[in-house]
Amino acid sequence: MTRVNLLLGALLILCALGLVTSQQRARRLFVDLERAQAKAQQLEVQWDQLQLDQTGLAKASLIDSRARKGLAMQPLSADKTLHLTIDTAALARAQEAAR
């Protein structure tokens, strides 16, 4: 009977140690999960901020001002603008001749 009691006592101690170990592992995993969720939320906030920044940078007025300042670009005046007209009849004749 003593051997059975010793065997059952050892088995009880092993089960208790296994329970403590699994609880500790579960706590550690829960803490890791909480950290990962906090990091994901932080990255989502950063992503939203980057999208807002991109929208602001893409505005035409901002692009225009940066082109003028950074690249020393200037708008064209009307006397420097050349307008081309296409003679559609001559274009149609040329296309017919090419066929």
N, C-alpha and C positions, 0 to 999 in steps of 0.2 A: 504494500500500500504506500510505503514511503517513496518508492521509486516513481509511482504514478503521480503522487503529489509533487515531487520535485520536477517531473516532466511537465506537468500542468502549470506549475509556477514559472518554469523557464519559458514555456509557451506564452503564458500571460505577459511576462516581461517583454518578450519579443513583439507581441501584438501591441503593447503599450508604446514601445519605442517606434514601431512602424506608424502608429497613429500620430505620435508627436512629430515624426519626420514628415508625414504627409500634410499635416496641418501647417507646419513651417513652410513647406514648399508651396502650399496653396496661398499662404499670406504673401510670400515673395512674388508669386505670379500675379496676385491681385495688385500689389504695389507697382509691378512692372506695367500692368495694364493701365493703371491710373496715370502713370508717367507718359505712356504712349498716347493716351487719349488727350492729355494736356498738351503734348507736343503737336499732335494733329490739329488741335484747335488753334494753337499758336501759328502753325503753318497756314491754316486756312485764313486767319486774319491777315497774315503777311501777303497771301495770294490776292486777297481782296484789295489790299492797299496798292499792290503792284498793278492791278488792273485799273484802279483809279488813276494812278500815276501815268499809265500808258494812255488812257483816255485824254488826260490833260495835255500830255506831250503831243498828241496827234492832232490837236486843234490847228486849224489852218492859220489863225492869227499868230500862234506861237511859232509855227514853222516859217511863216513869212518873216517874222522879226528875227529869228535865228539866222535865216538865209541872208538877210540884209546885214546883220552885224557880223556874223562869223565868216561869211563868204564874200562880203562886200558886194552883194548883188543889188541891182537897182531895177525898178520897174521900167518897162519899155514905154516910150512916149509914142504918140500917134504918128509922128513923122518918121519913126523908125520901123513901123509896122507895115508889112507888105501883104496885101490881100490878092490872092490868085483866083481867077475865075476859069471855069472849065466850059469849053464850047461842047455841049452835049451832042449836038448834031455831028460835029467833026469826030467826036469820040465814037459815036455809033457807026459812022462810015468806016472808020479805021478798024473797028471790030468786025464789020461785015467783010472788009477786004482781007482780014486775017483768016477768015474761015474759008 
